[in-house]
Amino acid sequence: MTEPGPVLSRRREVGGGSARSLLMTILGEFVLPRGAPAWTSTLVDALGMFDVEEKSARQALARIAAEGWLTSDRVGRRVRWSLTGPGRRLLVEGAERIYGFGSGEPNWDGRWLIVLVSIPESLRDLRHRLRTRLSWAGFGSPAPGVWITPRPGAESDAKLILDELALTGQALSFVASYGALGAEPDMVAAAWDLGDVAERYRHFIDEFGTLHPRTPDDVLRAQTRLVHEWRRFPFLDPQLPAELLPPQWIGTKATELFNDRHKHWGEAAQTRWSELTGGEAT
């Protein structure tokens, strides 16, 4: 029997400081790899390390369960939480996106995917939803109604988005190389705000480049914060080919820092999580 899908679009998982978002990071980093349930108190205490009050933590658990990602069962007086099938798939997909993410797409053949879709100004909500979804998929818009990406294979992503928004019949797509008019770097600058992305990378490097946690709890907090902040970048950075990026692109340095810190803190953070899961009361 096929499990019912969750009620919330996966694309809403884009960082943020809420208890719910932070809990999703904890589930993906510590609960998913074990494939075992987690007690309420473990999850509440983990969120408490980030100054999330117990009431807010329990509300976050309830929200995620209502969205279809978690299910609970009672063992005596205690409650434990397990990932549903859709919840596991969501977090596996997120893990692949987070840990496989790196700045710059290799071996670009110079081809662009262009998608043309025009929405009347009066349908502002629909325009906003389309812009949000295509931007998260790595598309940029150098002109109204024009969306581009240097990944022709992303046409399937665009079609899925357009189908969901009932806009497929109003769209055109084609693959082409840049022509003789204008300058390709100018088109890239108009389509993506790489300056803003670079600034976010700088903040990430400033925050984690000098962070040296000492206690087991400090390491657990640092690892969680590291992943929580990094999980935003796959939705912010379009991962353009090196030929289209500024020289010495700061995203490369940030990627190296994330991979180094995640590996360096990983074992100690997982060990501390294992200690927290043993014998607590709900």
C-alpha positions in Angstrom: 0.0 0.0 0.0 1.4 3.4 -0.9 1.8 5.8 1.9 -0.1 9.1 1.6 2.1 12.0 0.7 2.7 14.8 3.2 0.6 18.0 3.0 3.5 20.4 2.7 5.7 21.1 -0.3 9.3 19.9 0.1 10.5 23.3 -1.2 9.5 25.0 2.1 12.5 23.4 3.8 14.9 26.3 3.2 16.5 27.1 6.5 15.3 29.8 8.8 15.6 30.1 12.6 12.3 28.5 13.6 12.0 25.6 16.0 10.5 23.5 13.2 13.3 24.2 10.8 15.9 23.5 13.4 14.2 20.3 14.3 14.3 19.2 10.7 18.0 19.7 10.7 18.4 17.6 13.8 16.3 14.8 12.3 18.3 14.8 9.2 21.7 14.9 10.9 21.2 12.6 13.8 17.9 10.6 13.6 17.9 9.6 9.9 21.3 7.9 9.9 20.3 5.6 12.8 17.0 4.5 11.4 15.6 4.3 14.9 12.9 6.3 16.8 13.8 9.2 19.0 12.2 9.9 22.4 10.3 13.2 22.8 12.7 14.2 25.6 15.7 13.7 23.4 14.4 16.0 20.7 13.1 18.6 23.2 16.4 18.6 25.0 18.3 19.0 21.8 16.2 22.0 20.8 16.7 23.4 24.3 20.5 23.6 23.5 19.5 26.3 21.1 17.2 28.2 23.6 14.0 26.7 22.1 11.5 26.5 24.9 9.8 23.2 25.6 6.4 24.4 24.5 7.8 25.5 21.2 9.7 22.3 20.7 6.6 20.2 21.3 4.7 22.4 18.9 7.4 21.8 16.3 7.1 18.1 16.7 3.3 18.3 16.4 3.6 20.4 13.2 6.0 18.1 11.5 3.9 15.1 12.4 0.8 16.9 11.0 2.7 17.5 7.8 3.3 13.8 7.3 7.0 13.6 8.1 6.8 12.0 11.6 4.6 9.5 13.4 4.5 8.7 17.1 3.8 5.8 19.3 3.6 5.4 23.1 5.8 3.0 25.1 4.3 3.0 28.6 4.3 6.7 29.7 6.9 7.7 27.1 6.4 8.8 23.4 8.8 8.1 20.6 8.9 9.5 17.1 9.7 7.7 13.9 10.2 9.1 10.4 7.5 8.2 7.9 8.3 6.9 4.5 7.8 10.4 2.9 9.8 11.8 5.9 12.8 9.5 5.2 12.7 10.3 1.5 12.6 14.1 2.2 15.6 13.9 4.5 17.5 11.6 2.2 16.9 14.0 -0.6 18.0 16.9 1.6 21.1 15.1 2.7 22.1 14.4 -0.9 21.5 18.0 -1.8 23.5 19.3 1.2 26.5 17.0 1.2 26.7 16.7 -2.6 26.6 20.5 -3.0 29.7 22.3 -4.2 30.3 25.6 -5.9 30.5 25.5 -9.7 29.2 22.9 -12.2 32.0 21.1 -14.0 32.2 20.3 -17.7 29.8 22.8 -19.1 29.2 22.6 -22.8 28.2 26.2 -23.2 24.5 25.5 -23.8 21.6 27.3 -22.0 18.1 26.1 -21.3 15.7 29.0 -21.8 12.1 28.9 -20.6 9.6 31.6 -21.6 6.5 32.0 -19.5 4.4 35.1 -19.3 2.0 35.8 -16.4 -0.2 38.9 -16.3 0.7 41.5 -13.7 -2.7 41.0 -12.2 -1.8 37.5 -11.1 0.8 38.6 -8.6 0.5 35.6 -6.3 1.1 33.2 -9.2 4.0 35.3 -10.5 5.6 35.2 -7.0 5.1 31.4 -6.7 6.6 30.8 -10.1 9.6 33.0 -9.3 10.2 31.4 -6.0 10.0 27.8 -7.3 12.2 28.5 -10.4 14.7 30.4 -8.4 15.0 27.5 -5.9 15.5 25.2 -8.9 18.6 27.3 -9.9 17.0 29.3 -12.7 17.7 33.0 -13.1 15.6 35.7 -14.9 17.5 38.2 -16.9 14.3 39.8 -18.3 10.6 39.6 -17.4 9.1 36.3 -18.5 12.5 34.8 -19.4 14.2 32.1 -17.2 17.6 30.6 -17.9 20.0 28.0 -16.5 23.2 26.5 -17.9 21.9 23.1 -17.0 19.7 21.9 -20.0 18.8 18.8 -17.9 16.9 21.0 -15.6 14.0 21.1 -18.1 12.3 18.3 -16.2 12.4 20.4 -13.0 10.9 23.3 -14.9 8.2 21.1 -16.3 7.3 19.7 -12.9 7.0 23.3 -11.5 5.0 24.5 -14.5 2.7 21.5 -14.3 2.0 22.1 -10.6 1.2 25.7 -11.2 -0.9 24.8 -14.3 1.3 27.0 -16.5 2.7 24.4 -18.9 0.4 25.4 -21.7 1.7 29.0 -21.5 5.4 28.1 -21.6 8.0 27.6 -24.3 11.5 26.1 -23.9 14.5 25.6 -26.0 18.3 25.0 -25.7 20.8 27.3 -27.3 24.3 28.7 -27.1 24.8 32.4 -26.4 24.8 34.5 -29.6 26.7 37.5 -30.8 24.6 40.3 -29.3 25.4 41.7 -25.9 27.7 40.0 -23.4 27.2 36.7 -21.7 28.5 38.0 -18.3 26.0 40.9 -18.4 23.2 38.3 -18.9 24.5 36.4 -15.9 24.6 39.5 -13.7 21.1 40.4 -14.7 19.8 36.9 -13.9 21.5 36.2 -10.6 22.6 38.4 -7.7 25.9 36.7 -7.1 27.0 39.6 -4.9 24.4 38.7 -2.4 25.3 35.0 -2.5 29.0 35.9 -2.0 28.1 38.0 1.0 26.2 35.1 2.6 29.2 32.9 2.0 31.4 35.5 3.7 29.1 35.5 6.8 29.2 31.7 6.9 33.0 31.7 6.7 33.2 34.4 9.4 30.9 32.4 11.7 32.5 28.9 11.3 36.0 29.6 10.3 37.1 30.6 13.8 34.7 28.3 15.7 36.5 25.7 17.9 34.0 23.9 20.2 35.5 22.2 23.2 32.9 20.3 25.2 30.7 17.5 23.8 27.6 19.7 23.9 29.5 22.5 22.2 30.5 20.1 19.3 26.9 18.9 19.0 25.7 22.5 18.8 28.4 23.5 16.3 27.7 20.6 14.0 23.9 21.2 14.1 24.4 25.0 13.4 26.9 24.2 10.6 24.5 22.0 8.8 21.5 24.2 9.5 23.2 27.2 8.0 24.7 25.3 5.0 21.4 23.7 4.0 20.3 27.1 2.7 23.0 27.4 0.1 21.8 24.8 -2.4 18.7 27.0 -2.7 20.6 30.3 -2.8 23.6 29.5 -5.1 22.6 28.5 -8.6 25.9 26.6 -8.9 27.0 28.2 -12.2 29.9 26.7 -14.2 33.3 28.1 -13.3 33.4 30.0 -16.6 30.4 32.1 -15.4 31.6 32.8 -11.9 33.8 35.7 -10.6 37.5 34.8 -10.3 38.4 33.1 -7.0 34.7 32.5 -6.2 34.2 32.6 -2.5 31.7 29.7 -2.6 34.6 27.3 -3.3 36.3 28.4 0.0 33.0 28.1 1.9 32.4 24.6 0.5 35.8 23.5 1.6 35.2 24.9 5.1 31.9 23.1 5.4 33.3 19.8 4.3 36.3 20.1 6.6 34.3 21.1 9.7 31.5 18.6 9.1 34.1 15.8 8.9 36.1 17.1 11.9 33.2 17.5 14.2 31.1 14.6 12.9 32.3 11.7 15.1 32.2 13.6 18.4 28.7 15.1 17.6 27.3 11.6 16.8 28.8 10.2 19.9 27.2 12.9 22.0 23.8 12.3 20.3 24.1 8.6 21.2 24.7 9.6 24.8 21.7 11.8 24.8 19.4 9.0 23.5 20.1 6.7 26.4 17.6 6.3 29.3 16.0 9.7 29.5 12.4 10.2 30.7 9.7 11.9 28.8 
